[in-house]
Amino acid sequence: MPPVLLSAQTRLLAVGVLLRQTLVAHVRRPNRRTLWAALAAGPLLLLLYTLLLIPFTPAISDIRKAKTEQPAQVLSRDGKLLAEYKWAHREWVPLKSISPAVVDALIATEDHRFYQHWGMDARRLVGAALATFSGDRQGGSTITQQLARNRFPEEIGRAPTLTRKLKEAITAFKIEMLYSKEEILETYLNTVPFLYNAYGIEMAARTYFDTSADKLTVLQSATLIGMLKGTSYYNPVLNPERAQNRRNTVLAQMVKRDKLTPAQFEALKKRPLRIDFERQTEPQGPAPHFAQQLRKWLIAWADRNGYNLYTEGLVIHTTIDSRLQALANQAVARQGRQLQAVADGAWNQRNGWNPRNPLVEALVRESPEFRAAVAKGQTPDEAAKTLLADTSFLRTLRQNKVRVQAGFLALEPETGAIRAWVGSRDFAQDAFDHVQQARRQPGSTFKPFVYGAAFQQGMHPTDTLMDQAVEIKLPGGEVWRPSDGGPPSGQAMSLRTALAQSKNTITAQLMQQVGADKVVQLARAMGVRESKLDPVPALALGTSPVTLKEMVAAYGTIANTGRYVEPVWVTRIENRRGQVLQEFSVVRPQKVMPVPVAEDLRDALRGVIDQGTGRAIRSRYGIEADVAGKTGTTQDNADGWFILMHPQLVAGAWAGFNDSRITLRSDHWGQGARSALPIVGEVFQQALRSKQIDGRVRFVNTPRSRWWSDFKERLHDWLQEWWAKAPVTETAPTLPRKPAPLPPESVPSAPEITESAVPPPVPVFPGVVVPSPDLPPRPEMPASGESSAPDQVWERVVPEAPFEGPVSGENSP
């Protein structure tokens, strides 16, 4: 190695050794300068870190935003308030409207130097730190720091770290710079949570003492302020002894800060809490289920359009008619009480609600109490035996299970505008919506889809089928035998009469001739678009669960002469200044059924009201308007339905229990004509009397040209002859069209519609196509009509279709 390089390395090594020796010497024997530098390094680093955190702390210009937040308002079509959507259940009150005892208790307990500091109390912070280091963990937050943490929980966080405390302190300083002490106190007391969905001192006063914030006494104020250390731990409802001890601690602090005298403290600390608890609930409004379902839709709308549903004062104008809604609420409540009396009598201890009933035992084994007992170590049989012997438990279980429920919906058939919506008897007891959420078997209210499909394929209301016993073979060797509760008459019966009297035997035969797939297709096109429909023979009697909303919309299609209109509930949305943000036009109707078919179906459903299962509309409620409708009842009277159509309004009701195993146990009251019809009948009766519905308006049939009818018949005959010679490719049988005898109420000169003889299929929504009304018959299948003998009714087996079992519908009166 060259001597020059060796010399340089030696010198560097010597310098390094010298520096090391100097540093060690300073550490072992520090001088004054070194000590001051070491002491200053920590605070300087902390200050630098604090400055770096400032951009990451929240902006506090809107700390009192809760005071100016305006909830969205939902209005009826006639301007009545239906609901408000809020962030929290809070009512802002100014500081002058809060009892001085509350402020004294708060400052004395939480921050007695509140008026002396600028967001942080250094003395208290040091004291809390020393106490924490000694093992007694204490908090050193001021009221301002607590406000910062409560208002900005996401930005500041709640982890016990230095970063969180620094962010909290920075935010507190910013609050103190922009707001007065009085504004800070007012904001804090109006935003702090007190459990049970009560935010702010006003809601806390109402919840725990049934009073207002300005009337809180010293004891009540001390109790509420004492909760702030831990609302759950010092909950005066669940932990009264703990809450009382904490209250006395607050009183002692008030004595220490000269807000109470020692004599007052001695007298007050011995008094009980005297809690007057009542959970504060938001006003339900006249249409709570409607508002609940609408909220979901509005949240999505607000997100798409950049609005806050809870703070920006949006005004939502809906289609609900407040007068009709009030009538619907009254009708559901009145009929619900009457049915509840029947249910209570049918399910008392003597008549069936006792430990010997297998259903009662099954319900016990499904209860949360049973699962809790098993989780604690009891065997299932031991838990069931214990609960079945507990009369108090059985009584409570019966009250919950044997509670009659109902749903009601009314809409305008031409526009689809929803006018009334009742989801249950009482929203507070049961928030489950029986209009849009609940899916129940529709029973005989589904039969119009079967008859509508038959009319589309060429049959007429005056065509006849034999009222005879029906056996339909199903896969697996099973046989379905629908019945009407009595022996068949063995006579020919017109389809109009069969629908009016809700004959199951006739409907089952018609279903076989039409085909379940065609019925499903038509039901979907008319409005049953969300629920699953199983294409099995028993579907004719309504075995697939659907919603009341779907059924009323589908009947609206009938009333609207075969044009489906999707139900709508909002007309426009405005901001707080009245500026229209979005206006919703009338939905364009979809033609899903030929006009003459819809008119024939509607006219046949008139017979249900005039002489069939729905004749109580005329006899009991005195409704003389032009109406048509259908009753519906499911197996064992588990569900009762009724839907009524008028040119201006279509309304439907369902009645039953949340658990379909529970029924009214009465063939009299269980029928839809007895359980659901009175709800609709009362609403229509009162709406007609108050002129909300014009009783003079009638359904108008479209004139049908005679010459066009003759041309269609000749064309049809020619197509039929041609089709008989062509290869058969259609799998579902169809029925031939033949001249229809004019019904007595029709006009002699109006036999046919002026539309094309064979219109093309009309797509109504993805996957559904409305079939042509004029399809030729299968040549090998005898046509069923007035001359058809009973043994000509064919059987149709649906491959791999589940067996639904017999389902009873309405019986003729």
C-alpha positions in Angstrom: 0.0 0.0 0.0 1.4 3.5 -0.9 2.6 5.5 2.1 0.3 8.4 1.3 -2.9 6.3 1.5 -1.7 4.6 4.7 -1.1 8.0 6.2 -4.7 9.2 5.3 -6.4 6.2 6.8 -4.4 6.5 9.9 -5.4 10.2 10.3 -9.2 9.4 9.8 -9.0 6.6 12.3 -7.4 8.9 14.8 -10.1 11.5 14.2 -12.9 8.9 14.8 -11.4 7.7 18.0 -11.0 11.2 19.2 -14.7 12.1 18.5 -15.8 8.9 20.2 -13.8 9.7 23.3 -15.2 13.3 23.3 -18.8 12.1 23.0 -18.4 9.5 25.8 -16.8 12.2 27.9 -19.7 14.5 27.4 -22.2 11.8 28.2 -20.3 10.8 31.4 -19.6 14.4 32.4 -22.3 16.5 30.7 -21.9 20.3 30.8 -24.7 22.8 31.1 -25.0 23.4 27.3 -25.4 19.7 26.7 -28.1 19.4 29.3 -30.1 22.3 27.9 -29.9 20.9 24.4 -31.1 17.5 25.5 -34.0 19.0 27.5 -35.0 21.2 24.5 -34.9 18.4 22.0 -38.1 16.6 23.3 -40.4 19.7 23.2 -39.0 20.8 19.9 -39.7 17.4 18.3 -43.2 17.4 19.9 -43.9 20.9 18.5 -42.7 19.9 15.1 -44.9 16.8 15.1 -47.9 18.9 16.3 -47.4 21.3 13.4 -47.2 18.4 11.0 -50.6 17.1 12.3 -52.5 20.4 11.8 -53.4 19.7 8.2 -54.8 16.3 9.2 -57.3 17.7 11.8 -60.9 18.5 10.9 -62.2 21.8 9.8 -64.5 23.2 12.5 -66.4 25.8 10.6 -69.5 23.6 10.8 -69.2 22.6 14.5 -72.8 24.0 15.0 -74.0 22.4 11.8 -76.4 20.2 13.8 -78.3 23.4 14.8 -78.8 24.3 11.1 -79.4 20.8 9.8 -82.8 20.4 8.2 -84.3 16.9 7.8 -86.0 15.8 4.7 -89.7 16.3 4.7 -92.1 13.9 3.0 -95.4 15.5 1.9 -98.7 14.0 0.7 -100.2 15.1 -2.6 -102.3 17.6 -0.7 -99.4 19.0 1.2 -99.7 17.2 4.6 -96.5 16.1 6.4 -96.1 12.3 6.3 -92.6 11.9 7.7 -89.2 13.5 8.4 -85.9 11.9 8.0 -83.3 12.9 10.6 -79.7 11.8 11.5 -80.6 11.4 15.1 -83.5 11.9 17.5 -82.5 15.4 18.7 -84.2 18.7 19.4 -81.9 21.7 19.6 -82.6 24.1 22.5 -80.7 27.4 23.1 -78.5 27.7 26.2 -80.9 30.1 27.9 -83.6 27.3 27.7 -81.4 24.9 29.6 -81.7 24.7 33.4 -78.7 26.6 35.0 -78.3 23.5 37.3 -77.2 21.5 34.2 -74.5 24.0 33.3 -73.3 24.2 36.9 -73.1 20.5 37.3 -71.3 20.1 33.9 -68.6 22.7 34.6 -68.1 21.6 38.2 -67.6 18.0 37.3 -66.1 18.0 33.8 -64.1 21.2 33.5 -64.2 23.7 36.5 -61.6 26.0 34.8 -63.7 26.1 31.6 -63.8 29.9 31.4 -60.1 30.3 32.1 -58.5 28.0 29.4 -58.3 28.1 25.6 -59.3 24.5 24.9 -56.8 22.7 27.1 -56.3 22.8 30.9 -52.5 22.3 31.3 -52.8 21.9 35.1 -55.5 19.2 34.8 -53.6 17.5 32.0 -50.4 17.2 34.1 -52.4 16.0 37.1 -54.2 13.4 35.1 -50.8 12.2 33.6 -49.2 11.9 37.0 -52.2 10.0 38.3 -52.2 7.7 35.3 -48.5 7.0 35.8 -49.1 6.1 39.4 -51.7 3.5 38.4 -55.0 5.6 38.7 -56.0 6.2 35.2 -57.7 9.6 34.8 -58.9 11.7 31.9 -57.7 15.3 31.4 -60.0 16.4 28.6 -61.8 19.7 28.8 -65.4 20.2 27.7 -64.0 21.7 24.5 -61.9 18.6 23.9 -64.9 16.3 24.6 -66.9 18.3 22.1 -64.2 18.0 19.5 -64.1 14.2 20.0 -67.9 13.8 19.9 -68.3 15.9 16.8 -65.4 14.5 14.8 -65.0 10.9 16.0 -63.7 9.6 12.6 -61.2 12.4 12.0 -59.8 12.4 15.6 -60.4 8.7 16.6 -60.7 7.2 20.1 -57.5 5.2 20.5 -55.5 6.2 23.6 -52.5 7.4 21.7 -50.4 10.6 21.6 -51.5 11.3 18.0 -55.2 11.2 19.0 -54.6 13.5 22.0 -52.7 16.0 19.8 -55.4 16.0 17.2 -58.0 16.5 19.9 -56.0 19.4 21.4 -55.5 21.1 18.0 -59.2 20.8 17.2 -60.1 22.2 20.7 -57.9 25.3 20.1 -59.5 25.9 16.8 -63.0 25.7 18.3 -62.0 28.1 21.1 -60.7 30.6 18.5 -63.9 30.6 16.5 -66.7 30.2 19.0 -67.6 31.8 22.3 -67.8 29.8 25.6 -71.6 30.0 25.5 -71.8 28.6 22.0 -69.4 25.8 23.0 -71.6 24.9 26.0 -74.8 25.0 23.9 -73.3 22.8 21.2 -72.0 20.3 23.6 -75.2 19.9 25.6 -77.3 19.6 22.4 -75.1 16.9 20.7 -73.9 14.6 23.5 -75.6 11.2 23.4 -77.6 9.8 26.4 -78.5 6.3 25.2 -81.9 5.1 23.9 -81.6 7.2 20.7 -81.7 10.3 22.8 -79.3 13.0 21.7 -78.9 16.3 23.5 -80.1 17.4 26.9 -83.7 18.1 25.8 -84.2 14.5 24.7 -82.4 13.2 27.8 -84.8 15.2 30.0 -87.8 13.8 28.2 -86.5 10.2 28.2 -85.4 9.9 31.8 -87.6 12.4 33.7 -90.5 13.2 31.4 -89.7 16.9 31.5 -88.0 19.5 29.4 -84.4 20.8 29.7 -85.4 24.1 31.2 -87.3 22.4 34.1 -84.6 20.0 35.2 -83.9 20.1 39.0 -80.5 19.9 40.6 -80.9 16.2 41.3 -82.0 15.4 37.8 -79.2 17.6 36.3 -76.6 15.8 38.4 -78.0 12.4 37.3 -77.7 13.2 33.6 -74.3 14.9 33.9 -73.1 11.9 35.9 -73.9 9.7 33.0 -71.4 11.4 30.7 -68.5 9.5 32.4 -70.0 6.3 30.9 -73.6 6.3 29.7 -73.9 2.5 29.8 -72.1 2.0 33.1 -74.1 4.8 34.8 -77.4 4.0 33.1 -80.0 5.0 35.7 -82.5 2.6 34.2 -80.4 -0.6 34.3 -77.9 0.4 37.1 -79.8 2.7 39.5 -77.5 2.2 42.5 -74.4 2.9 40.4 -76.1 6.0 38.9 -77.1 7.3 42.3 -73.6 7.1 43.6 -72.3 8.9 40.5 -75.0 11.5 41.0 -73.8 12.2 44.5 -70.3 12.5 43.2 -71.5 15.3 40.9 -73.3 17.0 43.8 -70.1 16.8 45.9 -68.2 18.5 43.0 -70.8 21.2 42.9 -70.3 21.8 46.6 -66.5 22.0 46.0 -67.0 24.6 43.3 -69.5 26.7 45.4 -72.5 25.7 43.4 -74.2 24.0 46.3 -73.9 24.5 50.1 -72.9 21.6 52.3 -76.3 21.6 53.9 -78.0 21.3 50.5 -75.7 18.4 49.6 -76.5 16.5 52.8 -80.2 16.9 52.1 -80.0 16.0 48.4 -77.7 13.0 48.5 -80.2 10.9 50.5 -83.0 11.3 47.9 -83.8 8.5 45.4 -83.3 8.9 41.7 -87.1 9.0 40.8 -86.6 8.0 37.2 -89.6 8.5 35.0 -88.3 6.6 31.9 -90.0 6.6 28.6 -88.2 5.8 25.4 -88.6 8.7 22.9 -89.7 7.5 19.5 -89.9 9.6 16.4 -93.4 10.4 15.3 -94.7 7.7 13.0 -96.8 9.9 10.8 -100.0 8.6 9.0 -98.1 6.3 6.6 -95.0 4.9 8.5 -94.6 1.8 6.3 -94.8 3.8 3.2 -92.2 6.2 4.6 -89.9 3.4 5.6 -89.9 1.9 2.1 -89.6 5.3 0.5 -86.5 6.1 2.7 -84.6 3.2 1.1 -85.3 4.5 -2.4 -84.5 8.1 -1.4 -81.1 7.2 0.1 -80.1 5.7 -3.2 -81.5 8.7 -5.1 -79.6 11.2 -2.8 -76.3 9.2 -3.2 -76.6 9.3 -7.0 -77.3 13.0 -7.1 -74.9 14.2 -4.4 -77.4 15.2 -1.7 -77.7 14.4 2.0 -81.1 13.2 2.8 -80.9 14.0 6.5 -79.4 17.5 6.5 -80.2 19.5 3.4 -83.9 20.1 3.9 -85.1 18.2 0.9 -88.9 18.2 0.3 -90.3 15.1 -1.3 -93.8 15.3 -2.8 -95.5 11.9 -2.9 -98.6 10.5 -4.5 -100.2 9.6 -1.1 -103.6 11.2 -0.5 -103.8 12.0 3.2 -107.6 11.7 3.3 -107.6 8.3 1.7 -104.7 7.3 3.9 -106.6 8.2 7.0 -109.6 6.2 5.8 -107.3 3.2 5.2 -105.7 3.5 8.7 -109.1 3.6 10.3 -110.5 0.6 8.3 -107.4 -1.6 9.1 -107.5 -0.7 12.8 -111.3 -1.4 13.1 -111.2 -4.7 11.2 -108.0 -5.7 13.0 -109.7 -5.3 16.4 -112.6 -7.4 15.3 -110.5 -10.2 13.9 -108.3 -10.1 17.0 -111.3 -10.8 19.2 -112.0 -13.8 17.0 -108.4 -15.0 17.2 -108.2 -14.6 21.0 -111.3 -16.7 21.3 -110.0 -19.3 19.0 -106.6 -19.6 20.7 -107.4 -19.5 24.4 -106.2 -22.1 26.8 -109.3 -24.2 26.4 -109.5 -24.1 22.6 -106.0 -24.9 21.6 -103.3 -22.8 23.2 -102.0 -25.3 25.7 -98.9 -27.5 26.1 -100.7 -30.5 24.5 -101.0 -28.8 21.2 -98.1 -29.9 18.9 -98.1 -26.5 17.2 -97.6 -24.7 20.6 -94.7 -27.1 21.4 -93.2 -26.3 18.0 -93.4 -22.6 18.5 -91.9 -23.0 22.0 -88.9 -24.8 20.5 -88.4 -22.0 17.9 -88.4 -19.3 20.6 -85.3 -17.3 21.7 -85.9 -18.5 25.3 -85.7 -22.1 24.2 -82.4 -21.5 22.4 -81.0 -19.6 25.4 -81.9 -22.5 27.7 -80.2 -25.0 25.5 -77.2 -22.8 25.2 -76.9 -22.8 29.0 -76.7 -26.6 29.1 -80.2 -27.9 29.3 -81.2 -30.6 26.9 -83.9 -29.7 24.3 -86.5 -31.8 26.0 -85.8 -30.3 29.4 -85.9 -26.8 28.0 -89.2 -27.4 26.2 -90.7 -29.0 29.3 -89.7 -26.1 31.5 -91.1 -23.5 29.1 -94.3 -25.4 28.4 -94.9 -25.4 32.2 -94.3 -21.6 32.4 -97.8 -20.0 32.1 -96.4 -16.5 31.9 -94.1 -17.4 29.1 -96.9 -19.2 27.2 -99.1 -16.1 27.6 -96.5 -13.8 26.2 -95.8 -16.2 23.3 -99.4 -16.3 22.5 -99.7 -12.5 22.4 -96.8 -12.3 20.0 -97.8 -15.2 17.7 -101.6 -14.8 17.7 -101.6 -11.1 16.7 -103.7 -10.5 13.6 -102.0 -8.5 10.9 -103.2 -6.8 7.8 -102.1 -4.8 4.8 -103.8 -2.4 2.5 -102.8 -0.6 -0.8 -104.7 1.6 -3.1 -103.5 3.1 -6.4 -104.9 4.9 -9.5 -105.0 2.4 -12.4 -104.4 4.9 -15.1 -101.3 6.5 -13.6 -100.0 3.9 -11.1 -100.0 6.6 -8.4 -100.1 5.1 -4.9 -102.8 6.8 -2.9 -102.8 4.8 0.4 -100.4 2.3 2.0 -100.9 0.5 5.3 -98.3 -2.1 6.1 -99.6 -3.5 9.4 -102.1 -2.8 12.2 -99.6 -0.9 14.3 -96.1 0.2 13.1 -94.8 0.4 16.7 -95.8 -3.2 17.3 -94.9 -4.6 13.9 -92.7 -2.6 11.5 -92.7 -5.5 9.0 -94.4 -4.3 5.8 -97.2 -6.5 4.6 -97.6 -4.6 1.4 -94.1 -4.8 -0.2 -92.1 -7.1 2.1 -94.5 -9.9 3.0 -95.0 -12.7 0.4 -98.2 -14.8 1.0 -100.2 -17.2 -1.1 -102.8 -15.2 -3.0 -105.4 -18.0 -3.1 -108.3 -17.3 -5.5 -107.2 -13.8 -6.2 -104.8 -15.5 -8.6 -107.6 -17.0 -10.7 -108.1 -14.0 -13.0 -104.7 -14.7 -14.5 -105.9 -18.2 -15.5 -109.1 -16.9 -17.0 -107.2 -14.0 -18.6 -104.9 -16.5 -20.3 -107.9 -18.5 -21.5 -109.5 -15.4 -23.0 -106.3 -14.6 -24.7 -106.3 -18.0 -26.3 -109.8 -17.6 -27.7 -112.3 -18.6 -24.9 -115.1 -16.3 -23.8 -116.8 -15.7 -20.5 -119.9 -17.6 -21.8 -118.0 -20.8 -22.7 -118.8 -23.7 -20.4 -116.9 -26.5 -18.6 -118.4 -29.3 -16.6 -118.4 -28.9 -12.9 -117.1 -32.3 -12.1 -114.4 -34.0 -10.0 -110.9 -33.4 -11.3 -107.9 -35.6 -10.9 -104.5 -34.3 -12.2 -101.6 -36.7 -12.3 -98.3 -35.3 -11.2 -94.7 -36.7 -11.5 -93.9 -39.4 -9.0 -97.4 -41.0 -9.3 -99.1 -38.4 -7.1 -102.6 -37.1 -8.0 -104.0 -33.7 -7.3 -107.7 -33.5 -6.6 -108.8 -29.9 -6.2 -112.2 -29.5 -4.6 -114.7 -26.8 -3.5 -115.6 -28.0 -0.1 -118.6 -29.9 -1.5 -119.6 -32.3 -4.2 -119.5 -30.9 -7.8 -122.9 -30.3 -9.4 -122.1 -32.3 -12.6 -123.6 -29.6 -14.7 -122.1 -27.3 -17.3 -121.0 -24.0 -15.9 -120.0 -20.8 -17.8 -116.6 -19.4 -17.1 -118.2 -16.2 -15.9 -120.2 -18.0 -13.2 -117.2 -20.2 -12.3 -115.1 -17.1 -11.7 -117.9 -15.4 -9.8 -118.3 -18.4 -7.5 -114.6 -19.1 -7.4 -115.0 -22.8 -8.5 -111.7 -24.6 -8.0 -112.7 -27.6 -10.2 -113.5 -25.4 -13.2 -110.3 -23.3 -12.7 -108.1 -26.5 -12.5 -109.6 -27.7 -15.8 -109.0 -24.3 -17.4 -105.4 -24.3 -16.1 -104.8 -27.6 -17.8 -106.2 -26.4 -21.1 -104.3 -23.1 -21.0 -101.0 -24.3 -19.6 -99.2 -23.2 -16.5 -96.4 -21.5 -18.5 -98.9 -19.2 -20.2 -100.5 -18.3 -16.9 -97.1 -17.4 -15.4 -96.3 -15.4 -18.5 -99.5 -13.4 -18.3 -99.2 -12.8 -14.5 -95.7 -11.5 -14.9 -96.7 -9.2 -17.7 -99.7 -7.8 -15.7 -97.6 -6.9 -12.6 -96.4 -9.9 -10.6 -92.8 -9.3 -11.6 -90.7 -9.8 -8.4 -92.1 -13.0 -6.8 -91.2 -16.5 -8.1 -94.2 -18.3 -9.7 -93.9 -22.1 -10.0 -95.6 -23.3 -13.3 -97.5 -26.2 -11.7 -101.2 -27.0 -11.9 -101.9 -25.9 -8.3 -100.7 -22.4 -9.3 -104.2 -21.9 -10.6 -105.4 -21.7 -7.0 -102.7 -19.3 -5.9 -99.9 -21.5 -4.3 -96.9 -19.3 -5.2 -96.4 -16.5 -2.6 -96.7 -12.9 -3.9 -96.9 -9.4 -2.4 -100.0 -7.3 -2.0 -98.3 -4.6 -4.1 -97.8 -6.9 -7.0 -101.4 -8.1 -6.9 -102.9 -4.7 -6.7 -100.7 -3.5 -9.6 -101.8 -6.5 -11.7 -105.5 -5.8 -11.0 -104.7 -2.2 -12.0 -103.7 -3.6 -15.4 -107.2 -5.1 -15.7 -108.9 -1.9 -14.8 -106.6 0.0 -17.2 -107.8 -2.2 -20.1 -104.7 -4.3 -20.3 -102.1 -1.6 -19.9 -99.6 -2.1 -17.1 -98.3 1.0 -15.2 -95.6 0.5 -12.7 -96.7 1.9 -9.3 -95.1 5.3 -8.5 -94.9 7.1 -5.2 -93.0 10.4 -5.9 -94.0 13.3 -8.1 -91.1 15.7 -7.5 -88.2 16.5 -5.1 -87.3 20.1 -4.1 -84.6 21.7 -2.1 -85.3 23.8 1.0 -85.8 26.9 -1.1 -88.5 25.3 -3.2 -86.4 24.8 -6.3 -87.3 21.6 -8.2 -84.4 19.2 -8.2 -86.2 16.4 -10.2 -89.7 15.9 -11.4 -91.0 12.5 -12.1 -93.4 12.2 -15.0 -96.2 9.7 -15.4 -94.9 6.3 -16.3 -95.7 5.2 -19.8 -98.1 2.3 -19.8 -97.2 -1.0 -21.3 -99.8 -2.9 -23.3 -99.6 -6.4 -22.0 -103.1 -7.7 -22.8 -105.5 -7.0 -25.8 -108.3 -4.6 -24.9 -111.2 -7.0 -25.5 -109.5 -9.7 -23.4 -109.1 -7.2 -20.5 -112.7 -6.1 -20.9 -114.0 -9.6 -20.9 -112.0 -10.4 -17.7 -113.1 -7.2 -16.0 -116.7 -7.9 -16.9 -116.4 -11.4 -15.6 -115.0 -10.0 -12.3 -118.1 -7.8 -12.0 -120.0 -11.0 -11.4 -118.0 -11.6 -8.3 -119.4 -8.4 -6.8 -122.9 -8.7 -8.2 -123.7 -12.3 -7.4 -120.5 -14.1 -6.2 -118.2 -14.2 -3.2 -117.8 -10.4 -3.1 -121.5 -9.5 -3.1 -121.1 -8.0 0.4 -119.7 -4.9 -1.3 -123.3 -4.3 -2.6 -125.4 -5.7 0.3 -123.4 -4.6 3.3 -121.6 -1.5 2.2 -124.2 -0.2 -0.3 -121.7 0.5 -3.0 -123.6 1.0 -6.3 -120.7 2.2 -8.3 -119.3 0.3 -11.3 -116.8 -2.0 -9.5 -115.3 -5.4 -10.1 -113.1 -7.6 -7.9 -112.1 -10.9 -6.4 -111.9 -12.6 -3.0 -109.2 -15.0 -2.1 -108.6 -17.6 0.7 -105.7 -20.0 1.1 -105.4 -23.4 2.7 -106.9 -23.7 6.2 -107.9 -20.0 6.0 -104.3 -18.9 6.6 -104.7 -15.8 4.3 -107.6 -13.7 3.4 -107.5 -11.4 0.3 -109.8 -9.0 -1.5 -109.1 -6.7 -4.4 -111.6 -4.2 -5.8 -111.4 -2.2 -9.0 -113.0 1.1 -9.9 -112.1 3.3 -12.9 -110.5 5.7 -10.6 -109.1 3.5 -7.9 -107.9 -0.1 -7.3 -107.5 -1.2 -3.7 -106.5 -4.5 -2.1 -106.2 -5.9 1.4 -104.7 -9.0 3.0 -105.4 -10.3 6.5 -103.8 -13.1 8.4 -100.9 -13.8 10.8 -97.1 -13.4 10.4 -96.8 -17.2 10.9 -99.0 -18.9 8.4 -99.4 -21.9 10.7 -101.6 -19.7 12.9 -105.1 -19.2 11.5 -108.4 -17.8 12.7 -109.6 -21.5 13.0 -113.0 -20.4 11.6 -114.4 -21.1 8.1 -116.7 -18.1 8.6 -114.2 -15.5 9.6 -111.2 -17.1 7.7 -112.6 -16.5 4.3 -111.3 -13.4 2.4 -114.9 -12.2 2.1 -115.0 -11.9 5.9 -111.5 -10.9 6.8 -110.1 -8.7 4.0 -113.2 -7.5 2.2 -114.5 -5.3 5.1 -111.2 -3.2 5.0 -111.6 -2.5 1.3 -115.4 -2.1 1.5 -115.2 0.5 4.3 -112.5 2.5 2.5 -114.5 2.6 -0.8 -117.7 3.4 1.1 -116.2 6.4 2.8 -114.3 7.5 -0.2 -117.5 7.5 -2.3 -119.4 9.4 0.4 -116.7 12.1 0.7 -116.5 12.4 -3.2 -112.8 11.2 -3.3 -114.1 8.7 -5.8 -116.8 9.6 -8.3 -119.5 7.0 -8.1 -120.9 8.1 -11.5 -117.7 7.1 -13.4 -118.1 3.8 -15.2 -115.8 1.4 -17.1 -116.3 1.9 -20.8 -116.0 -1.0 -23.2 -114.3 -0.3 -26.5 -116.7 -0.5 -29.5 -116.1 -3.6 -31.6 -116.8 -3.5 -35.3 -119.1 -6.3 -36.6 -117.6 -6.5 -40.1 -114.1 -6.7 -38.7 -115.3 -9.6 -36.5 -116.6 -11.5 -39.5 -113.3 -10.9 -41.3 -111.4 -12.2 -38.3 -113.5 -15.3 -38.1 -113.0 -16.2 -41.7 -109.3 -15.6 -41.4 -109.2 -17.7 -38.3 -111.0 -20.6 -40.0 -108.6 -20.5 -42.9 -105.6 -20.5 -40.6 -107.1 -23.4 -38.6 -107.4 -25.5 -41.8 -103.9 -24.6 -42.8 -102.5 -25.4 -39.4 -104.1 -28.8 -39.3 -102.1 -29.8 -42.4 -98.8 -28.4 -41.1 -96.4 -30.3 -38.7 -97.3 -29.8 -35.0 -94.6 -27.9 -33.1 -96.6 -26.2 -30.3 -96.3 -28.1 -27.1 -98.9 -26.3 -25.1 -102.5 -26.8 -26.2 -104.6 -23.9 -27.3 -108.3 -23.3 -27.7 -110.1 -22.4 -30.9 -111.8 -19.0 -31.2 -115.4 -19.1 -32.0 -118.2 -16.6 -32.1 -119.1 -15.5 -28.6 -122.8 -15.2 -27.6 -123.3 -11.7 -26.5 -123.7 -11.3 -22.7 -126.9 -9.8 -21.5 -125.3 -6.5 -20.5 -123.3 -6.0 -23.7 -124.3 -3.8 -26.6 -125.6 -5.9 -29.6 -123.6 -4.0 -32.1 -120.2 -4.4 -30.5 -118.9 -7.9 -31.0 -115.2 -7.4 -31.9 -112.3 -5.0 -31.5 -110.9 -3.0 -34.4 -107.4 -4.2 -34.0 -105.4 -6.6 -36.1 -106.7 -10.1 -36.2 -103.4 -11.6 -35.1 -101.2 -9.0 -33.4 -97.6 -9.9 -32.9 -96.2 -10.7 -29.5 -95.6 -7.5 -27.4 -92.4 -7.6 -25.2 -93.2 -6.1 -21.8 -90.0 -6.7 -19.9 -86.9 -8.9 -20.3 -87.9 -12.5 -20.6 -91.6 -12.0 -20.9 -93.6 -11.8 -24.1 -97.4 -11.4 -24.2 -98.7 -14.2 -26.4 -100.9 -13.5 -29.4 -104.7 -13.8 -28.6 -105.4 -15.8 -31.8 -103.3 -19.0 -31.8 -104.6 -22.1 -33.6 -105.4 -25.2 -31.6 -103.4 -28.4 -31.5 -105.1 -30.7 -34.0 -104.8 -33.9 -31.9 -106.4 -32.3 -28.8 -110.2 -31.9 -28.8 -111.3 -28.4 -28.2 -113.1 -27.7 -25.0 -116.3 -25.7 -25.2 -120.0 -26.0 -24.7 -120.1 -29.3 -26.6 -117.1 -30.8 -24.8 -117.9 -34.0 -22.9 -116.4 -34.4 -19.4 -114.0 -37.1 -20.5 -112.5 -34.8 -23.0 -110.6 -32.8 -20.4 -107.0 -33.6 -21.0 -104.2 -34.0 -18.5 -101.0 -32.0 -18.5 -98.0 -33.1 -16.5 -95.3 -30.5 -15.7 -91.9 -32.2 -15.8 -90.2 -32.2 -12.4 -92.7 -29.9 -10.9 -93.0 -30.0 -7.1 -96.3 -31.2 -5.7 -98.0 -28.3 -4.0 -100.9 -30.2 -2.4 -104.6 -29.3 -2.6 -105.3 -25.7 -1.9 -108.9 -24.6 -1.3 -110.3 -21.4 -2.7 -113.5 -19.6 -2.2 -116.7 -21.7 -2.3 -119.9 -20.6 -3.8 -122.3 -19.0 -1.3 
